[in-house]
Structures are given as C-alpha cells and as structure tokens.
Amino acid sequence: MIIAASFDTNDITMWENRGLMYGDGVFETMRCLNHDLPLWPYHHQRLEQSLAYLQMDLPDFKIVKKAIKKQSSEEQGVLRLTVFRQQQGRGYQPHSRQCHWLLSEYPYQAQNRPQTLALANQRLSPQPLLKNLKHLNRLPQVLIAGELADQNVDDLLVLNLHNHVIETTCQNLLVIKDERVFTPDLQDCGVEGVALTWLKGQMQIKTKRMMFSDIEQADAVMTANAVHGFRTVVSIKTLGTFQTNHPICDRISSLWQQLFKSA
C-alpha cells in the first residue's frame, strides 16, 4: 500500500519515470516498529552514499519521516522507500539531480525458525560500477530466486563466477568458526545490508573470501537482513547440518531483540 509520495500518484504521466524505464534509482526496505525505524541511521547513510554515487539529490527526509509517523498504521510493518531520478522522456543520459520518492507499506511477518538452504545454480557476475548499490534493477536476484520453485528450502546460497560465497537471494551470510564470526567478501558483487553493518558496530566480524567448501567447517551459520534480522541455518544441502543454539548466535539474536525493544 502506498502511504506517501513526493508526486501525485494519480498522475498517469508518472508511469513514464526513470525508475521504471531504466532502474535509475535506489530503494531501502525497512522494518518499522511503533512508527519508528530502529535502523534508520544505517538506511539513511546508505541512501546518502548511493544517491551521491548516482549524482542525485537526497529527498527531504523530514517529510519522509513525518509521513512514516503520521500514516503508518501498523505496530510492526515493513516500509519500502523508493527513490528515483526526477526526469522523464527517452534516453539513458541523466539531465537532472532532483529526485522523486515513493513510500510503501507491507505487513510484517515474523520468521524465527531455523532455515534450510541449498546452493543456487546461477552465479552473480562482477559489477564494479554497481558495487554495494541497492539499485532498482534486481534481475539477477529475480532469476536466482526463481530457482526456489524447484527446491524444498527456505533460501539459496549464491556464489560468484569464481565460486566465492557472496550472499543468499536476499540476505547476508555469517559463518561462525572457533568463536569467531566471518562474513563473505563483497568486493566484486553483492550488497552489504544494514543489519550486517549494524552488527559490525556491536562485535568483531572478519571479512574474508570463502569457498562453498569452507562453510562445511563452520560451527554455525546465520543469515541477516533488515526485516527478519539474524536467523540460524540448520542445514545446507550437500554440506550437512549446523548448530542452531551456538552461544554467539544467541548473543547476536539477543542484541537484535534489544534493538527493537528499545524502539
């Protein structure tokens, strides 16, 4: 449901926008609690960095935050803020730095049970121009997530062309081994989510390039995103099972719960 926008949503000419035509924009998916966004500083920071890279002005965040507090009706919900360039007509070349934004609301459904994963067949290609950018063209993720229809699992582990572990279809990955926490190197592709960025401020996490076989040696595995937080992985097809009650997993889950209780 659309709850606010910087433009008239009844204006049919707005269908011809650069977000829809060229993916010229970015978005943030945010968990809302009692009309507040506990991870807002991290969403805000990523929006600032992404829009600066695209040479696009920031939206008026005071108006955006006012819309969230005034119109979000759910105690818990999921909000998506989509920002795209304020320019119409054909042609790739950008001629404006101004932006439009659209705020949408969706129900929040808690997902707390341990997950099962499998390995995706398709690979992510290097994208140096789009590194760590939550842009509007998510076709690689759409194609890879399409494999879930043929797998009886919750999510898919995704590798790059060099067989390095990157992420899942919609979550970052944490690998716990010998009381240390590791996360895959995202130098070539993938996006560091705000949940992972937040956790890096709470504990030491080492970034490393890892192969699929490296995960087999893990004591525990977790996934992370801004909506569902940190969830344990009970099994990965062809690799076996993992602990779901590891002390580090418990600590991470406790920190996440405290963050949202304090909101």
Contacts in CASP RR format, 6 or more apart in sequence:
PFRMAT RR
TARGET T0000
AUTHOR 0000-0000-0000
METHOD contacts of the structure
MODEL  1
MIIAASFDTNDITMWENRGLMYGDGVFETMRCLNHDLPLWPYHHQRLEQS
LAYLQMDLPDFKIVKKAIKKQSSEEQGVLRLTVFRQQQGRGYQPHSRQCH
WLLSEYPYQAQNRPQTLALANQRLSPQPLLKNLKHLNRLPQVLIAGELAD
QNVDDLLVLNLHNHVIETTCQNLLVIKDERVFTPDLQDCGVEGVALTWLK
GQMQIKTKRMMFSDIEQADAVMTANAVHGFRTVVSIKTLGTFQTNHPICD
RISSLWQQLFKSA
1 104 0 8 1.000
1 105 0 8 1.000
1 106 0 8 1.000
2 9 0 8 1.000
2 102 0 8 1.000
2 103 0 8 1.000
2 104 0 8 1.000
2 105 0 8 1.000
3 67 0 8 1.000
3 71 0 8 1.000
3 72 0 8 1.000
3 79 0 8 1.000
3 103 0 8 1.000
3 104 0 8 1.000
3 105 0 8 1.000
4 64 0 8 1.000
4 67 0 8 1.000
4 68 0 8 1.000
4 71 0 8 1.000
4 102 0 8 1.000
4 103 0 8 1.000
5 100 0 8 1.000
5 101 0 8 1.000
5 102 0 8 1.000
5 103 0 8 1.000
6 59 0 8 1.000
6 60 0 8 1.000
6 63 0 8 1.000
6 99 0 8 1.000
6 100 0 8 1.000
6 101 0 8 1.000
6 102 0 8 1.000
7 14 0 8 1.000
7 100 0 8 1.000
8 14 0 8 1.000
9 102 0 8 1.000
13 88 0 8 1.000
14 100 0 8 1.000
16 88 0 8 1.000
16 89 0 8 1.000
17 84 0 8 1.000
17 88 0 8 1.000
17 100 0 8 1.000
18 24 0 8 1.000
18 25 0 8 1.000
18 84 0 8 1.000
18 85 0 8 1.000
18 87 0 8 1.000
18 88 0 8 1.000
18 94 0 8 1.000
19 25 0 8 1.000
19 82 0 8 1.000
19 84 0 8 1.000
19 85 0 8 1.000
19 136 0 8 1.000
20 84 0 8 1.000
21 89 0 8 1.000
22 91 0 8 1.000
22 92 0 8 1.000
23 84 0 8 1.000
23 135 0 8 1.000
23 136 0 8 1.000
23 137 0 8 1.000
24 54 0 8 1.000
24 84 0 8 1.000
24 85 0 8 1.000
24 87 0 8 1.000
24 94 0 8 1.000
24 136 0 8 1.000
25 54 0 8 1.000
25 56 0 8 1.000
25 82 0 8 1.000
25 83 0 8 1.000
25 84 0 8 1.000
25 85 0 8 1.000
25 99 0 8 1.000
25 135 0 8 1.000
25 136 0 8 1.000
26 47 0 8 1.000
26 50 0 8 1.000
26 51 0 8 1.000
26 54 0 8 1.000
26 82 0 8 1.000
26 83 0 8 1.000
26 133 0 8 1.000
26 134 0 8 1.000
26 135 0 8 1.000
26 136 0 8 1.000
27 80 0 8 1.000
27 81 0 8 1.000
27 82 0 8 1.000
27 83 0 8 1.000
27 134 0 8 1.000
27 136 0 8 1.000
28 43 0 8 1.000
28 46 0 8 1.000
28 47 0 8 1.000
28 80 0 8 1.000
28 81 0 8 1.000
28 134 0 8 1.000
28 194 0 8 1.000
28 226 0 8 1.000
29 78 0 8 1.000
29 79 0 8 1.000
29 80 0 8 1.000
29 225 0 8 1.000
29 226 0 8 1.000
29 227 0 8 1.000
30 37 0 8 1.000
30 39 0 8 1.000
30 40 0 8 1.000
30 43 0 8 1.000
30 78 0 8 1.000
30 79 0 8 1.000
30 80 0 8 1.000
30 81 0 8 1.000
30 226 0 8 1.000
30 227 0 8 1.000
31 37 0 8 1.000
31 38 0 8 1.000
31 39 0 8 1.000
31 76 0 8 1.000
31 77 0 8 1.000
31 78 0 8 1.000
31 79 0 8 1.000
31 108 0 8 1.000
31 226 0 8 1.000
31 227 0 8 1.000
31 229 0 8 1.000
31 260 0 8 1.000
32 68 0 8 1.000
32 72 0 8 1.000
32 74 0 8 1.000
32 76 0 8 1.000
32 77 0 8 1.000
32 78 0 8 1.000
32 79 0 8 1.000
32 105 0 8 1.000
32 108 0 8 1.000
33 75 0 8 1.000
33 76 0 8 1.000
33 77 0 8 1.000
33 260 0 8 1.000
33 263 0 8 1.000
34 75 0 8 1.000
34 76 0 8 1.000
34 263 0 8 1.000
35 68 0 8 1.000
35 69 0 8 1.000
35 72 0 8 1.000
36 69 0 8 1.000
36 263 0 8 1.000
37 43 0 8 1.000
37 68 0 8 1.000
37 79 0 8 1.000
37 263 0 8 1.000
38 259 0 8 1.000
38 260 0 8 1.000
38 262 0 8 1.000
38 263 0 8 1.000
39 194 0 8 1.000
39 195 0 8 1.000
39 198 0 8 1.000
39 226 0 8 1.000
39 259 0 8 1.000
40 65 0 8 1.000
42 194 0 8 1.000
42 197 0 8 1.000
42 198 0 8 1.000
43 81 0 8 1.000
43 194 0 8 1.000
43 226 0 8 1.000
44 61 0 8 1.000
46 134 0 8 1.000
46 193 0 8 1.000
46 194 0 8 1.000
46 197 0 8 1.000
47 58 0 8 1.000
47 81 0 8 1.000
47 83 0 8 1.000
48 58 0 8 1.000
50 133 0 8 1.000
50 134 0 8 1.000
50 135 0 8 1.000
51 57 0 8 1.000
51 58 0 8 1.000
51 83 0 8 1.000
51 99 0 8 1.000
53 133 0 8 1.000
54 85 0 8 1.000
54 133 0 8 1.000
55 94 0 8 1.000
55 97 0 8 1.000
56 83 0 8 1.000
56 85 0 8 1.000
56 94 0 8 1.000
56 97 0 8 1.000
56 98 0 8 1.000
56 99 0 8 1.000
57 97 0 8 1.000
57 98 0 8 1.000
57 99 0 8 1.000
58 99 0 8 1.000
59 83 0 8 1.000
59 99 0 8 1.000
59 101 0 8 1.000
64 81 0 8 1.000
64 101 0 8 1.000
64 103 0 8 1.000
67 103 0 8 1.000
68 79 0 8 1.000
68 103 0 8 1.000
71 105 0 8 1.000
72 79 0 8 1.000
72 105 0 8 1.000
73 105 0 8 1.000
74 105 0 8 1.000
74 107 0 8 1.000
74 108 0 8 1.000
76 108 0 8 1.000
77 105 0 8 1.000
77 106 0 8 1.000
77 107 0 8 1.000
77 108 0 8 1.000
78 105 0 8 1.000
78 106 0 8 1.000
78 107 0 8 1.000
78 108 0 8 1.000
78 227 0 8 1.000
79 103 0 8 1.000
79 104 0 8 1.000
79 105 0 8 1.000
79 106 0 8 1.000
80 103 0 8 1.000
80 104 0 8 1.000
80 106 0 8 1.000
81 101 0 8 1.000
81 102 0 8 1.000
81 103 0 8 1.000
82 101 0 8 1.000
82 102 0 8 1.000
82 103 0 8 1.000
82 104 0 8 1.000
82 136 0 8 1.000
83 99 0 8 1.000
83 100 0 8 1.000
83 101 0 8 1.000
84 99 0 8 1.000
84 100 0 8 1.000
84 101 0 8 1.000
84 136 0 8 1.000
85 94 0 8 1.000
85 96 0 8 1.000
85 98 0 8 1.000
85 99 0 8 1.000
85 100 0 8 1.000
86 96 0 8 1.000
86 98 0 8 1.000
86 99 0 8 1.000
86 100 0 8 1.000
87 94 0 8 1.000
87 95 0 8 1.000
87 96 0 8 1.000
87 98 0 8 1.000
108 227 0 8 1.000
110 228 0 8 1.000
111 228 0 8 1.000
111 231 0 8 1.000
112 231 0 8 1.000
113 231 0 8 1.000
114 231 0 8 1.000
114 232 0 8 1.000
114 233 0 8 1.000
114 234 0 8 1.000
114 244 0 8 1.000
115 153 0 8 1.000
115 154 0 8 1.000
115 155 0 8 1.000
115 223 0 8 1.000
115 231 0 8 1.000
115 232 0 8 1.000
115 233 0 8 1.000
115 234 0 8 1.000
116 152 0 8 1.000
116 153 0 8 1.000
116 154 0 8 1.000
116 233 0 8 1.000
116 234 0 8 1.000
116 235 0 8 1.000
116 236 0 8 1.000
116 237 0 8 1.000
117 153 0 8 1.000
117 154 0 8 1.000
117 155 0 8 1.000
117 156 0 8 1.000
117 157 0 8 1.000
117 168 0 8 1.000
117 221 0 8 1.000
117 233 0 8 1.000
117 235 0 8 1.000
117 236 0 8 1.000
117 237 0 8 1.000
118 151 0 8 1.000
118 153 0 8 1.000
118 156 0 8 1.000
118 157 0 8 1.000
118 236 0 8 1.000
118 237 0 8 1.000
118 238 0 8 1.000
119 156 0 8 1.000
119 157 0 8 1.000
119 159 0 8 1.000
119 212 0 8 1.000
119 236 0 8 1.000
119 237 0 8 1.000
119 238 0 8 1.000
120 144 0 8 1.000
120 147 0 8 1.000
120 156 0 8 1.000
120 157 0 8 1.000
120 158 0 8 1.000
120 159 0 8 1.000
120 169 0 8 1.000
121 147 0 8 1.000
122 140 0 8 1.000
122 143 0 8 1.000
122 144 0 8 1.000
122 147 0 8 1.000
122 158 0 8 1.000
123 158 0 8 1.000
123 159 0 8 1.000
123 160 0 8 1.000
123 161 0 8 1.000
123 163 0 8 1.000
124 140 0 8 1.000
124 144 0 8 1.000
124 158 0 8 1.000
124 159 0 8 1.000
124 160 0 8 1.000
124 161 0 8 1.000
124 166 0 8 1.000
124 188 0 8 1.000
124 189 0 8 1.000
124 190 0 8 1.000
125 140 0 8 1.000
125 160 0 8 1.000
125 161 0 8 1.000
125 189 0 8 1.000
126 160 0 8 1.000
126 161 0 8 1.000
126 188 0 8 1.000
126 189 0 8 1.000
127 188 0 8 1.000
127 189 0 8 1.000
127 190 0 8 1.000
128 188 0 8 1.000
131 186 0 8 1.000
131 187 0 8 1.000
131 188 0 8 1.000
131 189 0 8 1.000
131 190 0 8 1.000
132 186 0 8 1.000
132 190 0 8 1.000
132 191 0 8 1.000
132 192 0 8 1.000
133 191 0 8 1.000
134 191 0 8 1.000
141 169 0 8 1.000
141 170 0 8 1.000
144 156 0 8 1.000
144 158 0 8 1.000
144 169 0 8 1.000
145 156 0 8 1.000
145 169 0 8 1.000
145 170 0 8 1.000
147 156 0 8 1.000
148 155 0 8 1.000
148 156 0 8 1.000
148 169 0 8 1.000
151 237 0 8 1.000
153 237 0 8 1.000
155 168 0 8 1.000
155 169 0 8 1.000
155 170 0 8 1.000
155 171 0 8 1.000
155 223 0 8 1.000
156 168 0 8 1.000
156 169 0 8 1.000
157 165 0 8 1.000
157 168 0 8 1.000
157 173 0 8 1.000
157 212 0 8 1.000
157 215 0 8 1.000
157 236 0 8 1.000
158 165 0 8 1.000
158 166 0 8 1.000
158 167 0 8 1.000
158 168 0 8 1.000
158 169 0 8 1.000
159 165 0 8 1.000
159 166 0 8 1.000
159 212 0 8 1.000
160 166 0 8 1.000
160 188 0 8 1.000
160 189 0 8 1.000
162 188 0 8 1.000
163 211 0 8 1.000
163 212 0 8 1.000
164 184 0 8 1.000
164 185 0 8 1.000
164 188 0 8 1.000
164 209 0 8 1.000
164 210 0 8 1.000
164 211 0 8 1.000
165 173 0 8 1.000
165 184 0 8 1.000
165 210 0 8 1.000
165 211 0 8 1.000
165 212 0 8 1.000
165 214 0 8 1.000
165 215 0 8 1.000
166 184 0 8 1.000
166 186 0 8 1.000
166 189 0 8 1.000
166 190 0 8 1.000
167 173 0 8 1.000
167 184 0 8 1.000
167 186 0 8 1.000
167 190 0 8 1.000
167 191 0 8 1.000
168 223 0 8 1.000
170 225 0 8 1.000
171 223 0 8 1.000
171 224 0 8 1.000
171 225 0 8 1.000
171 228 0 8 1.000
171 231 0 8 1.000
172 183 0 8 1.000
172 184 0 8 1.000
172 192 0 8 1.000
172 193 0 8 1.000
172 195 0 8 1.000
172 196 0 8 1.000
172 223 0 8 1.000
172 224 0 8 1.000
172 225 0 8 1.000
173 183 0 8 1.000
173 184 0 8 1.000
173 221 0 8 1.000
173 222 0 8 1.000
173 223 0 8 1.000
173 224 0 8 1.000
174 181 0 8 1.000
174 182 0 8 1.000
174 183 0 8 1.000
174 196 0 8 1.000
174 199 0 8 1.000
174 205 0 8 1.000
174 221 0 8 1.000
174 222 0 8 1.000
174 223 0 8 1.000
174 224 0 8 1.000
174 230 0 8 1.000
174 252 0 8 1.000
175 181 0 8 1.000
175 182 0 8 1.000
175 183 0 8 1.000
175 184 0 8 1.000
175 210 0 8 1.000
175 214 0 8 1.000
175 215 0 8 1.000
175 218 0 8 1.000
175 221 0 8 1.000
176 182 0 8 1.000
176 218 0 8 1.000
176 219 0 8 1.000
176 220 0 8 1.000
176 221 0 8 1.000
176 222 0 8 1.000
176 246 0 8 1.000
176 248 0 8 1.000
176 249 0 8 1.000
177 217 0 8 1.000
177 218 0 8 1.000
177 219 0 8 1.000
178 219 0 8 1.000
179 248 0 8 1.000
180 204 0 8 1.000
180 206 0 8 1.000
181 203 0 8 1.000
181 204 0 8 1.000
181 205 0 8 1.000
181 206 0 8 1.000
181 248 0 8 1.000
182 205 0 8 1.000
182 206 0 8 1.000
182 207 0 8 1.000
182 208 0 8 1.000
182 210 0 8 1.000
183 196 0 8 1.000
183 205 0 8 1.000
183 206 0 8 1.000
183 207 0 8 1.000
183 208 0 8 1.000
184 207 0 8 1.000
184 208 0 8 1.000
184 209 0 8 1.000
184 210 0 8 1.000
185 207 0 8 1.000
185 208 0 8 1.000
185 209 0 8 1.000
185 210 0 8 1.000
186 192 0 8 1.000
186 207 0 8 1.000
193 224 0 8 1.000
193 225 0 8 1.000
193 226 0 8 1.000
194 226 0 8 1.000
195 224 0 8 1.000
195 225 0 8 1.000
195 226 0 8 1.000
195 229 0 8 1.000
195 230 0 8 1.000
195 256 0 8 1.000
196 205 0 8 1.000
196 224 0 8 1.000
198 259 0 8 1.000
199 205 0 8 1.000
199 224 0 8 1.000
199 230 0 8 1.000
199 252 0 8 1.000
199 255 0 8 1.000
202 255 0 8 1.000
203 251 0 8 1.000
203 252 0 8 1.000
203 255 0 8 1.000
212 239 0 8 1.000
215 221 0 8 1.000
215 236 0 8 1.000
215 239 0 8 1.000
216 239 0 8 1.000
216 240 0 8 1.000
218 242 0 8 1.000
219 242 0 8 1.000
219 243 0 8 1.000
219 246 0 8 1.000
220 232 0 8 1.000
220 233 0 8 1.000
220 242 0 8 1.000
220 243 0 8 1.000
220 244 0 8 1.000
220 246 0 8 1.000
220 248 0 8 1.000
220 249 0 8 1.000
221 232 0 8 1.000
221 233 0 8 1.000
221 236 0 8 1.000
221 242 0 8 1.000
222 230 0 8 1.000
222 231 0 8 1.000
222 232 0 8 1.000
222 233 0 8 1.000
222 249 0 8 1.000
222 252 0 8 1.000
223 230 0 8 1.000
223 231 0 8 1.000
223 233 0 8 1.000
224 230 0 8 1.000
224 231 0 8 1.000
229 256 0 8 1.000
230 249 0 8 1.000
230 252 0 8 1.000
230 253 0 8 1.000
230 256 0 8 1.000
232 242 0 8 1.000
232 243 0 8 1.000
232 244 0 8 1.000
232 246 0 8 1.000
232 249 0 8 1.000
233 242 0 8 1.000
233 244 0 8 1.000
234 241 0 8 1.000
234 242 0 8 1.000
234 244 0 8 1.000
235 241 0 8 1.000
235 242 0 8 1.000
236 242 0 8 1.000
243 249 0 8 1.000
END
